[in-house]
Amino acid sequence: MCGGGEAIVLQQGALCGECFIQYFQKKVYRTIRQHRLFSKSDVLCVACSGGKDSLAALYLINELAKKQRQKIFALGVDEGVAGYREKQLDDMAEFCKKYDIDYSIVSFKDEFGHTIEDLMKIARKKKLDVSQCALCGILRRRLLNSHAKRQGATKIITGHNLDDEVQTFLMNLFKGGIELAARMGPATGAVAHGGFVPRVKPLYFCTEEETTVYTKLMKFSVLYERCPYRKDSYRDYVDNVIQQTEKDYKGTKTSIIQNLMKMQPLLKKEFSKGKIPDCGLCGEPSGRGVCAACGMLAKLGAKQPPGRPARSRTTQK
Ligand code: SF4
């Protein structure tokens, strides 16, 4: 610690506010460099919820892009969680105006004809066995990929942090299948496909707590509440187990990620075989004949996205 101000005590020791900001930023830029997350020629799309993680990623990547004269834009997805997401997307819009970043927002309502809440009402009526967060995630990933691609992005940046990744890894181990872990890591994807815009995660080694401290020190306008549906999700259940274990055995989360990184070369080698076909309905890449998004939309009787571009907004100068 440099001795300049009140100490922030985290797992890595005590740092003053200014030193913590430097520490956090260096960690993110080191992840980008060491894992070659993108190059100067990439067009960057930052997937933005308007929450703390995506705004931290957007700020840091935009600073780098300005220096490198690189094209960058933010893309928000409004799933239609009433009273929650619109506030976050307002924060995102204000943030983009303040830092002069182009942005656009796509919504489930426009693209699929229903919000996530309406889709779940239909699912319950039809007695479909699907959880809200699983459906929300499938449809959000689909919109991010198709709209990022349409706007010319060659990389999608997400704000996933270390806690998110530990949860995903354990969820895959407990339920999803170890082959899904082959797609994990700071750069996502086990199989290359022209239709996939590769997703990269510069906050991969930053904990949830670190991102919270960073955004507070940077005085970003952020809603720190979680989506109201999160508490009913399997992710939340797994997270509670992880947080309790971390409390009792410090360093557990970091150890899980370090071990995942060691296993990654083997996992990728084992599960990177084969070609991914295109979905027979939407043409997006899919592990099967019809992608998960189209399959769910068909079961729900919801409309397929018409393939029109997102409402783009260039920030006012
Ligand atoms: Fe969607 Fe679930 Fe996340 Fe809420 S917590 S935004 S419902 S995935």
Boltz pocket constraint, residues with backbone or C-beta under 6 A from the ligand:
constraints:
  - pocket:
      binder: B
      contacts: [[A, 79], [A, 81], [A, 116], [A, 132], [A, 133], [A, 134], [A, 136], [A, 137], [A, 227], [A, 228], [A, 229], [A, 230], [A, 233]]
      max_distance: 6.0
